[in-house]
């Protein structure tokens, strides 16, 4: 399958599964890139959340993939997952960025429970996960804040 066919197929699948596509038809390619996610081999992605009509906020999601227990070359104790705002984003907006780190793929974009959302601390968010898991980083910008963040994963 060529990259163009894959992107087309992934866009079609995303269109069936994601309210993001109906809220922002021009964001299909962005959704396709985010659905590829990050892992230790591809450890960073820049995310620009898009406006969601249903929640009236800007939202984005990044899947974080661990490794198969069968493919381990060495033992990693944990993965450190981080999120930092763009350097172009004013520091006063950092407090309006929230992160939900979860393992439930059936949770809709920006649909985490209220108590599961975490704010950035000193312009930074970090959490650990098992190297064998697949988790999701949902990010939302409140109060009409726009911009981008970088989500990364490193072996710990």
Residue pairs with C-beta under 8 A, 6 or more apart in sequence:
1 9
7 29
7 32
10 32
10 35
10 36
11 21
11 28
11 29
11 31
11 32
14 20
14 21
14 28
14 31
14 32
14 35
15 21
15 28
18 31
18 109
19 52
19 54
19 108
19 109
20 27
20 31
20 50
20 52
20 59
20 109
21 27
21 28
21 31
23 50
23 51
23 52
23 53
23 54
24 50
24 51
27 50
30 48
30 50
33 45
34 45
34 47
34 60
34 61
34 62
34 63
35 63
36 42
36 63
37 45
37 62
37 63
37 64
37 65
38 44
38 45
38 62
38 63
38 64
38 65
38 151
38 152
38 153
39 64
39 65
39 66
39 67
39 153
40 67
40 79
40 153
40 154
40 155
43 152
43 153
43 154
44 150
44 151
44 152
45 62
45 150
45 151
45 152
46 86
46 148
46 149
46 150
47 60
47 62
47 139
47 148
47 149
47 150
47 151
48 60
48 147
48 148
49 57
49 58
49 59
49 60
49 139
49 140
49 141
49 146
49 148
49 149
50 58
50 59
50 60
51 57
51 58
52 58
52 59
52 109
52 110
55 110
55 111
55 140
57 110
57 140
57 141
57 142
58 140
58 141
58 145
58 146
59 109
59 110
59 138
59 139
59 140
59 141
60 109
60 138
60 139
60 140
60 149
61 109
61 136
61 137
61 138
61 139
62 136
62 137
62 139
62 151
63 134
63 135
63 136
64 79
64 81
64 129
64 134
64 135
64 136
64 137
64 151
64 153
65 134
66 79
66 129
66 130
66 131
66 132
66 133
66 134
67 76
67 131
67 132
68 132
69 132
72 131
76 131
76 155
76 156
77 131
77 156
78 128
78 129
78 130
78 131
78 156
79 128
79 129
79 130
79 131
79 153
79 154
79 155
79 156
80 126
80 127
80 128
80 153
80 154
80 155
80 156
81 101
81 126
81 127
81 128
81 129
81 135
81 137
81 151
81 152
81 153
82 124
82 125
82 126
82 151
82 152
82 153
82 154
83 97
83 99
83 120
83 124
83 125
83 126
83 137
83 139
83 149
83 150
83 151
83 152
84 123
84 124
84 125
84 149
84 150
84 152
85 93
85 94
85 97
85 120
85 123
85 147
85 148
85 149
86 147
86 148
86 149
86 150
88 147
88 148
89 145
89 147
89 148
91 123
93 141
93 145
93 147
94 120
94 123
95 119
95 120
96 141
96 142
96 143
96 145
97 119
97 120
97 125
97 139
97 140
97 141
97 142
97 145
97 149
98 117
98 118
98 119
98 139
98 140
98 142
99 117
99 118
99 119
99 120
99 125
99 137
99 138
99 139
100 110
100 112
100 116
100 117
100 118
100 137
100 138
100 139
100 140
101 118
101 127
101 129
101 135
101 136
101 137
101 138
102 112
102 116
102 135
102 136
102 138
103 133
103 134
103 135
103 136
104 136
105 134
105 136
107 136
107 138
109 138
110 138
110 140
112 138
117 140
118 125
119 125
128 156
129 135
131 155
137 151
139 149
139 151
141 147
